[in-house]
Amino acid sequence: MARSQKQLIYPNLEITGLASEGMGVARHEGIVVFVEHTVTGDVVDVQITRKKSGFRQGRPIHFHTFSPLRIDPVCEHFGTCGGCKWQNISYENQLIHKQKTVTDALTRIAKVELPEISPILGAPEPFYYRNKMEYTFSSARWLTEAEINSEEKLDNRNALGFHIPGRFDKVLDIRTCHLQDETGNKIRLFVKKYAEDRQLQFYDIIRQTGLLRNLMIRNTIAGEWMVILSVTEMNTDISGLLDGLGETFPQITSLLYTINTKKNDVMYDLDIITWKGNAFITEEMEGLEFRIGPKSFYQTNPKQAYELYKKTREFAGIEKEDTVYDLYTGTGTIALFVAANAKKVVGIESVPEAIEDAFNNAALNGISNIAFTAGDMKDVLVDDFFALHGKPDIIITDPPRVGMHADVTKRLLESGAKKIVYVSCNPSTQARDIALLDEKYKVTKVQPVDMFPQTTHVENIVLMEKRLF
Ligand SMILES: C[S@@+](CC[C@H](N)C(=O)[O-])C[C@H]1O[C@@H](n2cnc3c(N)ncnc32)[C@H](O)[C@@H]1O
């Protein structure tokens, strides 16, 4: 950081809003200032850490007023762990801000005629909702300022937890995480204690040494648990640890491990070996079963995913003779969920393994009016594809955060579909795409859904209906 920026302080800024990344927003001489760790209503002196032409970013160095919106975060790791940026405001206020994020994006970016935006569907359980957590072992635990300043010798630097945001080499040791069912904490703490009692080596990512690398914990609503342990070699210590886990936690129905000697932690290109139980866990929705393998994608808040899918199906209003396209289908969950209502469903997705899961899930559920294709959307969704599968009557699209490629939006405009249901995890890119689709499709319904309480993320479903010129 430049010296001049280090000393740049804006006094007495009032935080008037929250940015979608979770920072407070203020203004100084007309310029927007994003302020870390603040909420609407705080009044603070801000040290500027980043100066760009259109905005400034900074951190609070003195609070004149604490906002009445503030609440005490539940989690002891709040502020250091990057996970739950909005734990310091009530869930009710989180929802108000998420609703505003959607409204602002649609009015300021899409700038199209809008119906009334429905009140956001909040999650009934604002904690313990996640079905998947990924932890990292490290011999370079992140130290708090108090630890650094203390006289105590810090011999044990082991951590099993989350990376400090922006630091690949530093891991925050997690004692309790409030996002996954309590069993997840028990499993993680058991693994850490077992390893420390036997002095097993936690991984050193800089030196690329050590035995224990990663721990992934997944579960289902019905209570099946999957544990995947990533290690640099299989030996009697690891087999002892896996046996110990299996004996202590009978709810682990899928106990897996992998050997990772690569430089990075990514598990997706590794062989995953079953130590005990099945190679998958099974999630259930309206009688449909979804097999989730260690590498399979599944929405991480399964109860709210069900609400999201029900609303998507309701917006689509599928009739018996309709051909439905499910774009960016992932493992085909939405496609399978709506198949009973349609003549035919066609799912497209770029990840071949996800399409393999989609086919398997279709077979598992005896669903045959369905087709899946793997490939990049802009290359797959061409005239020949329409000719092969028939043009869609209804399109459901659920792209990644970047939204849809302009060629894909163009193809949607040419498709002739009577309805487009656009599900998005990024209202800004959704709004950009809606502006393009507005030429032929009118927004008739908008339903924000909160899938990720305590975070700044919001999901939004928009129904667009073909204009009758
Ligand atoms: C938000 S997820 C959709 C999840 C799915 N609808 C569900 O509910 O489980 C977006 C999906 O788009 C896929 N994807 C990303 N870029 C793509 C592209 N260019 N072409 C096709 N699929 C893509 C990702 O692999 C991911 O599965």
The ligand as a Gaussian input file, in Angstrom:
#p B3LYP/6-31G(d) Opt

LIG

0 1
 C      -26.016000     -22.525000     -10.959000
 S      -25.467000     -24.051000     -11.536000
 C      -26.943000     -24.839000     -12.000000
 C      -27.348000     -25.850000     -11.049000
 C      -28.566000     -26.695000     -11.350000
 N      -29.593000     -26.009000     -12.080000
 C      -29.113000     -27.189000     -10.017000
 O      -30.086000     -26.629000      -9.528000
 O      -28.504000     -28.098000      -9.454000
 C      -24.793000     -23.630000     -13.094000
 C      -24.303000     -24.790000     -13.920000
 O      -23.868000     -24.304000     -15.180000
 C      -22.772000     -25.073000     -15.620000
 N      -22.071000     -24.257000     -16.644000
 C      -21.216000     -23.237000     -16.433000
 N      -20.822000     -22.695000     -17.601000
 C      -21.456000     -23.400000     -18.577000
 C      -21.446000     -23.312000     -20.001000
 N      -20.729000     -22.389000     -20.628000
 N      -22.204000     -24.178000     -20.698000
 C      -22.961000     -25.114000     -20.048000
 N      -22.999000     -25.241000     -18.697000
 C      -22.248000     -24.394000     -17.970000
 C      -21.993000     -25.336000     -14.354000
 O      -21.165000     -26.458000     -14.488000
 C      -23.135000     -25.546000     -13.337000
 O      -23.470000     -26.899000     -13.244000

